[in-house]
Amino acid sequence: MVWGRGVFGGRMFGIRVITTCFGEVTPGIQCCVVQGINREIVNRTPTISPFDTSHCSICGKPLNVHQKVRGGTCDNPACRHTQLRRQLQAKHEQEQILRERAAGLCRKMIADTRLEAQDTLPLAILPSNESPLVNLPERRRRMFRDRLMGVISTAAAKLAGPDRNAPHNDDEQIVAPNVDSPQQLSLLAQGCATCRGYCCQPGGEHAFIFVETICRYMERNPGQRPRHVLESYLSHIPPKTYHLACLYQGPEGCRLPRKMRSRICNDYLCTGLIQLLSETREPHNPRAFAVASVGGQIRRAALIHSE
């Protein structure tokens, strides 16, 4: 989620207007007719504290608990529209600043490495996996093994039953990218390496391995019994993985061979890689520049080559 721009924490805060009725109580001094307080003290427009989440960030109207959780605006469509517009504008401005920084860094790296500069070097803005590398806890390995045993048993039963010829439609919502050449595939792989697998983190202790994934593997390896399939998958787990991420994520990337992964692992591309793919269709463009960023800050950058 991208918040609107502001002074504190990136949020925009509204103003609460206090309306009072003034009258002449003492000659020459305007005071509130209710409390008799000097108008110069009362007739101010106090700004809501940026840490006050009890009021609408647009109009200052008090919020109920549901409105606070939903995003800090009241139910007025104008306020919600204004908040969304500010969020989108802030996101756009952040992306523009990031692209300008990345372009400047790209020019510097080209000059430092004495590479031949290209007028239109493709630029990939990628997310960044910030999880630390840790020794894989035995608890996580055990959780993965126990789940995988059940998946393999279900897959074996399916292949032995009447539905064995049914299509394996796991991840059918994922459209495989149209990669034209091995050079493009190399660029995509290097882009993922720069990011370090941000999109892989949700794999956790299931690694996106479904019944259909195992069915395809067992069909390609008919000589392997279920226990052999289990041993094959367990043998690729690295001793070090990223904290709470997919347990196949090691220091060198995914340790599971492509033929053993699910379709979502092989076919999914983030927005940055999709853009990179669209900009490297021409064979005369063998290089690209990739940056991994968090919150508009560049964490890593690399000139990636398809040669």
Secondary structure, 3 states (H helix, E strand, C coil): CCCCCCCECCECCCECCCCCCEEEEECCEEEECCCCCEHHHHCCCCECCCCCCCECCCCCCECCHHHHHHCCCCCCHHHHHHHHHHHHHHHHHHHHHHHHHHHHHHHHHHHHHCCCCCCCCCEEEECCCCCCEEECCHHHHHHHHHHHHHHHHHHHHHHHCCCCCCCCCCCCCCCCCCCCCHHHHHHHHHHHHHHCCHHHHHHCCCCCCCHHHHHHHHHHCCCCCHHHHHHHHHHCCCCEEECCCCCCEECCEECCCHHHCCHHHHHCCCHHHHHHHHHCCCCCCCEEEEEEEECCEEEEEEEEECC
